[in-house]
């Protein structure tokens, strides 16, 4: 795509991601590579939006005629207040990561949970029947938890620094269409240790361990996990966090957040363009962007 063509894209051809900070995002490289591969006349950018400017940024989607955007930390929950409509699944999750502009009407969706499940499936990991320990209770954790319930998890234990927020997610799971046995455990508690010792899948949905704080981990003692447990970190920068490195060194299967990023992005295409994005093209471009930035 030449500079001249990009300068004349016109309305309905520009997309992007809203976040703060967002410079680290691999999404622009991922989506722009997919546009080129598909012969599409479109461009995807990164828009750094401080929380106090979120309302103006959302209004700008209408004003500038953007086709749509992705939404990332810290705006996934707050952005819902500025949309014309929120899809039922996104409302249940309580977070939006994809917005579509349909003639000035902004509709919010959430593809995080589906991207998470698809990324497990491609590694041959079945959720059904597993005891899952979920680290965190924010927007990403909510999407993951509800989709774990849909996929037939036997039990979900939520461990979060703020117990009240974890209990809020627990209540949502109780009201879900696919209710699941669920519990809350405080960080470092005996209940948390017992849950980890029984876990078939541990999912980190916190930012702990994300660059530049790569020496930190949300789980101090990986030795609590049983053989055969799967450790999933939704972080993709770095590709191997301290949590994943320590789990790998114990012989456990580990999965980083790159696949979730790619698959949730490919699922966003279904709302924007009516078809799934080219997964392998997107994966290669995201990985190249991450390696170039490291």
RODO-2510 file (C-alpha; in nm, 4 decimals, decimal comma):
residues 294
     n   res          X          Y          Z
     1     x     0,0000     0,0000     0,0000
     2     x     0,1705     0,3201    -0,1125
     3     x     0,1767     0,6413     0,0861
     4     x    -0,0301     0,8161    -0,1794
     5     x    -0,3037     0,5555    -0,1679
     6     x    -0,3071     0,5558     0,2125
     7     x    -0,3564     0,9312     0,2148
     8     x    -0,6762     0,8937     0,0127
     9     x    -0,8400     0,6015     0,1864
    10     x    -1,1606     0,7909     0,2516
    11     x    -1,4291     0,7115     0,5087
    12     x    -1,5081     0,3535     0,5955
    13     x    -1,1574     0,2312     0,5124
    14     x    -0,9759     0,3222     0,8328
    15     x    -0,9705     0,1125     1,1480
    16     x    -0,7539     0,1048     1,4582
    17     x    -0,7115     0,0207     1,8243
    18     x    -0,7919     0,2501     2,1170
    19     x    -0,5772     0,2058     2,4265
    20     x    -0,3429     0,3770     2,6719
    21     x    -0,0592     0,3131     2,6288
    22     x    -0,0910     0,1496     2,2896
    23     x     0,2409     0,2056     2,1149
    24     x     0,3450    -0,1507     2,2010
    25     x     0,0460    -0,3066     2,0214
    26     x     0,1123    -0,5620     1,7482
    27     x    -0,2399    -0,5148     1,6110
    28     x    -0,1536    -0,2560     1,3399
    29     x     0,1138    -0,4791     1,1860
    30     x    -0,1164    -0,7795     1,2113
    31     x    -0,4204    -0,6217     1,0466
    32     x    -0,2335    -0,4218     0,7842
    33     x    -0,0504    -0,7345     0,6691
    34     x    -0,3856    -0,9097     0,6438
    35     x    -0,5287    -0,6267     0,4327
    36     x    -0,2380    -0,6526     0,1906
    37     x    -0,2663    -1,0306     0,1718
    38     x    -0,6390    -1,0061     0,0995
    39     x    -0,5977    -0,7260    -0,1564
    40     x    -0,8059    -0,4923     0,0602
    41     x    -0,7917    -0,1132     0,0426
    42     x    -0,7836    -0,0317     0,4151
    43     x    -0,5501     0,0839     0,6925
    44     x    -0,5294     0,0117     1,0652
    45     x    -0,3628     0,2437     1,3172
    46     x    -0,2946     0,2709     1,6901
    47     x    -0,4668     0,5534     1,8769
    48     x    -0,3323     0,6401     2,2224
    49     x    -0,6348     0,7668     2,4164
    50     x    -0,6003     0,8750     2,7808
    51     x    -0,9069     0,7801     2,9901
    52     x    -1,0246     1,1397     3,0193
    53     x    -1,0419     1,1650     2,6384
    54     x    -1,2282     0,8420     2,5720
    55     x    -1,5654     1,0063     2,5063
    56     x    -1,4138     1,2379     2,2445
    57     x    -1,2272     0,9505     2,0828
    58     x    -1,5452     0,7440     2,0471
    59     x    -1,7272     1,0445     1,9021
    60     x    -1,4401     1,0723     1,6549
    61     x    -1,5198     0,7276     1,5173
    62     x    -1,8517     0,8694     1,3964
    63     x    -1,7152     1,2070     1,2912
    64     x    -1,4272     1,0642     1,0878
    65     x    -1,6287     0,7751     0,9494
    66     x    -1,3987     0,4999     1,0734
    67     x    -1,5244     0,1528     0,9849
    68     x    -1,4509     0,0303     1,3360
    69     x    -1,1913    -0,0150     1,6073
    70     x    -1,0575    -0,2583     1,8582
    71     x    -1,0461    -0,1529     2,2227
    72     x    -0,7768    -0,2532     2,4687
    73     x    -0,6586    -0,1708     2,8221
    74     x    -0,7802     0,0383     3,0020
    75     x    -1,0964     0,1161     2,8007
    76     x    -1,2775    -0,2160     2,7496
    77     x    -1,5322    -0,1564     3,0233
    78     x    -1,5616     0,2233     3,0214
    79     x    -1,6207     0,2434     2,6447
    80     x    -1,9595     0,0705     2,6774
    81     x    -2,1169     0,3895     2,8134
    82     x    -2,0504     0,5729     2,4853
    83     x    -2,1911     0,3156     2,2410
    84     x    -2,5360     0,3020     2,0818
    85     x    -2,5675    -0,0725     2,1270
    86     x    -2,3767    -0,3515     2,3002
    87     x    -2,4160    -0,7117     2,1822
    88     x    -2,5578    -0,9525     2,4439
    89     x    -2,2352    -1,1504     2,4858
    90     x    -2,0298    -0,8335     2,5341
    91     x    -2,2838    -0,7023     2,7844
    92     x    -2,2682    -1,0282     2,9740
    93     x    -1,8893    -1,0097     2,9745
    94     x    -1,9056    -0,6452     3,0783
    95     x    -1,6394    -0,5418     2,8291
    96     x    -1,6072    -0,4485     2,4615
    97     x    -1,2996    -0,5102     2,2485
    98     x    -1,4506    -0,4553     1,9009
    99     x    -1,6634    -0,1656     1,7752
   100     x    -1,8396    -0,1507     1,4395
   101     x    -1,9589     0,1771     1,2871
   102     x    -2,2804     0,1108     1,0978
   103     x    -2,3824     0,4398     0,9428
   104     x    -2,2895     0,6378     1,2516
   105     x    -2,4385     0,3847     1,4923
   106     x    -2,1661     0,2303     1,7086
   107     x    -2,2129    -0,1310     1,8162
   108     x    -1,9849    -0,3066     2,0632
   109     x    -1,8831    -0,6731     2,0619
   110     x    -1,6341    -0,8884     2,2489
   111     x    -1,4148    -1,1423     2,0693
   112     x    -1,1628    -1,2020     2,3503
   113     x    -1,3332    -1,5127     2,4841
   114     x    -1,3695    -1,6787     2,1449
   115     x    -1,0085    -1,5956     2,0599
   116     x    -0,9017    -1,7561     2,3876
   117     x    -1,0958    -2,0778     2,3277
   118     x    -0,9782    -2,1111     1,9669
   119     x    -0,6168    -2,0647     2,0775
   120     x    -0,6584    -2,3528     2,3240
   121     x    -0,8183    -2,5731     2,0609
   122     x    -0,5294    -2,5246     1,8176
   123     x    -0,2945    -2,6569     2,0876
   124     x    -0,5185    -2,9574     2,1500
   125     x    -0,6312    -2,8420     2,4954
   126     x    -0,9882    -2,9287     2,5919
   127     x    -1,1537    -2,7177     2,8607
   128     x    -1,4375    -2,9575     2,9393
   129     x    -1,3960    -3,1244     3,2765
   130     x    -1,0943    -2,9212     3,3863
   131     x    -1,0555    -2,7291     3,7112
   132     x    -0,9408    -2,3839     3,5991
   133     x    -0,7613    -2,1286     3,8150
   134     x    -0,8123    -1,7766     3,6822
   135     x    -0,5655    -1,5091     3,7918
   136     x    -0,7376    -1,1707     3,7706
   137     x    -1,0946    -1,0434     3,7494
   138     x    -1,0814    -0,7561     3,4988
   139     x    -1,2273    -0,7256     3,1499
   140     x    -1,0160    -0,9978     2,9899
   141     x    -1,0743    -1,2311     3,2856
   142     x    -1,4481    -1,1838     3,2580
   143     x    -1,4478    -1,2819     2,8898
   144     x    -1,2270    -1,5821     2,9581
   145     x    -1,4320    -1,6981     3,2587
   146     x    -1,7666    -1,6866     3,0796
   147     x    -1,6298    -1,8713     2,7779
   148     x    -1,4691    -2,1304     3,0043
   149     x    -1,8154    -2,1886     3,1478
   150     x    -1,9595    -2,2224     2,7959
   151     x    -1,6874    -2,4748     2,7116
   152     x    -1,7751    -2,6981     3,0063
   153     x    -1,5099    -2,6250     3,2681
   154     x    -1,5750    -2,8383     3,5793
   155     x    -1,4815    -2,5570     3,8200
   156     x    -1,3342    -2,2077     3,8064
   157     x    -1,1426    -2,0609     4,0996
   158     x    -1,0801    -1,6871     4,0752
   159     x    -0,7742    -1,5443     4,2504
   160     x    -0,7538    -1,1653     4,2506
   161     x    -0,5902    -0,8975     4,4630
   162     x    -0,9272    -0,7279     4,5178
   163     x    -1,1724    -0,9828     4,6560
   164     x    -1,4774    -0,7653     4,5874
   165     x    -1,4048    -0,7604     4,2157
   166     x    -1,3527    -1,1365     4,2115
   167     x    -1,6862    -1,1855     4,3873
   168     x    -1,8537    -0,9633     4,1287
   169     x    -1,7256    -1,1971     3,8571
   170     x    -1,8365    -1,4947     4,0649
   171     x    -2,1916    -1,3560     4,0710
   172     x    -2,1836    -1,3130     3,6932
   173     x    -2,0803    -1,6747     3,6504
   174     x    -2,3752    -1,7807     3,8662
   175     x    -2,6095    -1,5921     3,6298
   176     x    -2,4457    -1,7228     3,3108
   177     x    -2,6392    -1,9275     3,0569
   178     x    -2,3977    -2,2110     3,1335
   179     x    -2,3560    -2,1839     3,5125
   180     x    -2,0397    -2,3438     3,6463
   181     x    -1,9104    -2,4378     3,9899
   182     x    -1,6989    -2,1400     4,0892
   183     x    -1,5182    -2,0016     4,3917
   184     x    -1,3000    -1,7102     4,5016
   185     x    -0,9692    -1,7523     4,6812
   186     x    -0,7505    -1,4779     4,8260
   187     x    -0,3934    -1,4431     4,7016
   188     x    -0,1618    -1,6632     4,9080
   189     x    -0,4439    -1,8285     5,1013
   190     x    -0,4766    -2,1990     5,1768
   191     x    -0,7781    -2,2062     4,9445
   192     x    -0,5648    -2,0649     4,6642
   193     x    -0,2898    -2,3215     4,7244
   194     x    -0,5406    -2,6067     4,7174
   195     x    -0,6991    -2,4793     4,3965
   196     x    -0,3594    -2,4545     4,2282
   197     x    -0,2675    -2,8072     4,3376
   198     x    -0,5827    -2,9354     4,1602
   199     x    -0,5649    -2,7124     3,8530
   200     x    -0,5791    -2,8582     3,5045
   201     x    -0,5492    -2,5102     3,3525
   202     x    -0,4125    -2,1848     3,4954
   203     x    -0,4871    -1,8624     3,3067
   204     x    -0,3186    -1,5323     3,3867
   205     x    -0,5430    -1,2405     3,2915
   206     x    -0,3480    -0,9779     3,4862
   207     x    -0,0756    -0,7507     3,3429
   208     x     0,1776    -0,8845     3,5955
   209     x     0,4890    -0,9887     3,4053
   210     x     0,4239    -0,7679     3,1035
   211     x     0,7186    -0,5728     2,9655
   212     x     0,8933    -0,3800     3,1046
   213     x     0,8225    -0,5509     3,4411
   214     x     0,9363    -0,8905     3,3153
   215     x     1,0852    -1,0005     3,6501
   216     x     0,7422    -1,0136     3,8133
   217     x     0,5012    -1,3067     3,8143
   218     x     0,1390    -1,3463     3,9261
   219     x     0,2186    -1,6914     4,0669
   220     x     0,5081    -1,7139     4,3117
   221     x     0,5204    -2,0926     4,3389
   222     x     0,4695    -2,2843     4,0145
   223     x     0,5657    -2,6041     4,2000
   224     x     0,2125    -2,6080     4,3429
   225     x     0,0762    -2,7083     4,0014
   226     x     0,0255    -3,0777     3,9270
   227     x     0,1909    -3,2616     3,6367
   228     x    -0,0197    -3,2231     3,3235
   229     x    -0,1430    -2,8736     3,4081
   230     x    -0,1540    -2,6199     3,1260
   231     x    -0,0344    -2,2656     3,1970
   232     x    -0,1733    -1,9889     2,9770
   233     x    -0,0580    -1,6269     2,9986
   234     x    -0,2664    -1,3740     2,8054
   235     x     0,0399    -1,1475     2,7911
   236     x     0,2268    -1,1519     2,4589
   237     x     0,5007    -0,9018     2,5377
   238     x     0,7317    -1,0762     2,6162
   239     x     0,6323    -1,3959     2,4380
   240     x     0,7638    -1,5955     2,7328
   241     x     0,6889    -1,4334     3,0663
   242     x     0,8516    -1,5405     3,3901
   243     x     0,5344    -1,7382     3,4664
   244     x     0,5604    -1,9320     3,1405
   245     x     0,9346    -1,9851     3,1715
   246     x     0,9046    -2,1327     3,5198
   247     x     0,6138    -2,3518     3,4123
   248     x     0,8048    -2,4745     3,1046
   249     x     1,1067    -2,5564     3,3200
   250     x     0,8792    -2,7830     3,5243
   251     x     0,7730    -2,9632     3,2078
   252     x     0,4254    -2,8087     3,1841
   253     x     0,2558    -2,7111     2,8579
   254     x     0,2618    -2,3327     2,8191
   255     x     0,0718    -2,0978     2,5872
   256     x     0,1349    -1,7252     2,5472
   257     x    -0,1105    -1,4523     2,4542
   258     x    -0,0062    -1,4166     2,0907
   259     x    -0,2550    -1,6773     1,9692
   260     x    -0,5359    -1,5120     2,1621
   261     x    -0,4413    -1,1760     2,0098
   262     x    -0,4418    -1,3235     1,6601
   263     x    -0,7673    -1,5144     1,6940
   264     x    -0,9618    -1,2345     1,8625
   265     x    -0,8406    -1,0076     1,5816
   266     x    -0,9462    -1,2575     1,3170
   267     x    -1,2871    -1,2832     1,4853
   268     x    -1,3195    -0,9019     1,4775
   269     x    -1,3080    -0,9252     1,0993
   270     x    -1,6360    -1,1159     1,1045
   271     x    -1,8070    -0,8062     1,2454
   272     x    -1,6236    -0,5595     1,0219
   273     x    -1,6128    -0,7519     0,6929
   274     x    -1,8383    -1,0554     0,7318
   275     x    -1,5539    -1,3079     0,7180
   276     x    -1,2736    -1,4377     0,9404
   277     x    -0,9342    -1,2742     0,9057
   278     x    -0,6402    -1,4727     0,7596
   279     x    -0,5021    -1,6243     1,0789
   280     x    -0,1588    -1,7386     0,9643
   281     x    -0,0822    -1,4105     0,7878
   282     x    -0,1855    -1,2217     1,1013
   283     x     0,0182    -1,4492     1,3270
   284     x     0,3344    -1,4101     1,1193
   285     x     0,3005    -1,0316     1,1051
   286     x     0,2317    -0,9984     1,4787
   287     x     0,5278    -1,2198     1,5630
   288     x     0,7576    -1,0236     1,3322
   289     x     0,6448    -0,6964     1,4911
   290     x     0,7096    -0,8293     1,8396
   291     x     1,0521    -0,9646     1,7480
   292     x     1,1472    -0,6359     1,5819
   293     x     1,0516    -0,4434     1,8953
   294     x     1,2382    -0,6709     2,1364
***
